[in-house]
Amino acid sequence: MENKIQRAREKLIVALDVASTEEAVALTRQLAPYAGVFKVGMQLFYSAGPEVVRHIKEQGVKVFLDLKLHDIPNTVAQAAKALAGLGADIINVHAAGGTAMLQAAAQAVRERAATLGLPAPLVIAVTVLTSIDQRTFNQEMGLTGEIEDRVKAWALLTRDAGLDGVVASPRETSVIRQVCGEEFAIITPGIRPAWSVSGDQKRIMTPAQAISAGSTYLVVGRPITGTDNPAVAAQKILQEMAEVL
Ligand SMILES: O=c1ccn([C@@H]2O[C@H](COP(=O)(O)O)[C@@H](O)[C@H]2O)c(=O)[nH]1
């Protein structure tokens, strides 16, 4: 079981959705025994600044820089190049930016990392946000068809552009795995243990369901960080994951 707990720890990404470096470092120290990767999203990055990545890495964990770049290829490439210099282990962009943007981002990140002698971060594309349900997708966003088909198409686009994987709901993990293969990274937010509330997340699964579906990484924020005792919550989630590994 100890081996399975270790494997589960490597797959758990904690979303540090807080406003200061101090809070982020304190959470990282507390949760590092249970999670191998910590996610710096827009709230933390824009509040605390780029240096926060270094402070989190100093705790001996990996960092997923979740800034979801989406613009014209040149702009994204220049931004991705700047981010690659921060030492993050995973960087992401939006698949909706299209092949030229995806390729420009991946090339810029890999070249910059090589120049600095850093390991190349995984470059990942966000498909359809986990907060979007079928009604919003069709009626508000004006997109036709099923979410699952769009996710599948964007996952293939991402793979063909040479990126390392996607962000999607764990509900789409099986179909992505089928078409993109075993090596393709599938990062899944929208994780809700049975004892937590879904809130703004719409396409959700439990930690055990997401692992069973084949997700590479599970992103968990509020079900851990929003509780009175984040370490206990993280331990429970780790246990749920390990039981099906
Ligand atoms: O489709 C997406 C892409 C990114 N996220 C991010 O993951 C975490 C989830 O946090 P919870 O508190 O567990 O809901 C959050 O930082 C999002 O920005 C996502 O949820 N869905």
The ligand as a Gaussian input file, in Angstrom:
#p B3LYP/6-31G(d) Opt

LIG

0 1
 O      -10.872000      23.270000     -16.903000
 C      -10.276000      23.691000     -15.892000
 C       -9.005000      24.217000     -15.927000
 C       -8.410000      24.632000     -14.772000
 N       -9.042000      24.538000     -13.585000
 C       -8.325000      24.979000     -12.370000
 O       -8.212000      23.879000     -11.441000
 C       -8.450000      24.307000     -10.130000
 C       -9.608000      23.542000      -9.545000
 O       -9.872000      23.975000      -8.235000
 P      -11.088000      23.423000      -7.358000
 O      -11.077000      24.326000      -6.168000
 O      -10.756000      21.993000      -7.035000
 O      -12.343000      23.552000      -8.157000
 C       -8.663000      25.818000     -10.168000
 O       -7.445000      26.436000      -9.850000
 C       -9.026000      26.110000     -11.616000
 O       -8.536000      27.347000     -12.042000
 C      -10.295000      24.026000     -13.536000
 O      -10.932000      23.937000     -12.453000
 N      -10.890000      23.588000     -14.698000

